[in-house]
Amino acid sequence: MLLIGSLILLALLFVAGGVNHFVNPKFYLSMMPDYLPAHARLVVVSGVFEVLGGIGILVPATRYYAGLGLLALLVAVFPANLNMALHPDRFPGVPLWGLYLRLPLQLVLMAWVWWATRRP
């Protein structure tokens, strides 16, 4: 029962986060490190994969592979979270502690995804 509740919560988190890429793209664009190309395209692609991964972990046949995809996505977006912490002036509405807290929380989220989606 714990696993089912955890999967549902994870799915909601990722689907909501992915949808938010389309509702509030300016926020995600501001997170992007300057050295990355095609910011708008990357925001769209990451949003799509968050939604697909969130749905995919609810389907037993795709759960493991969706989990691997979400882990890859979390690694791929880590530079954006680091960029936020390194440029707090771009995020005046977010407290500095919140910007730094995102970094270890991403590792916790990765562990959660791994635990919830690993093969039995």
Order of alpha helices (4+ residues) and beta strands (2+ residues): alpha-alpha-alpha-alpha-alpha
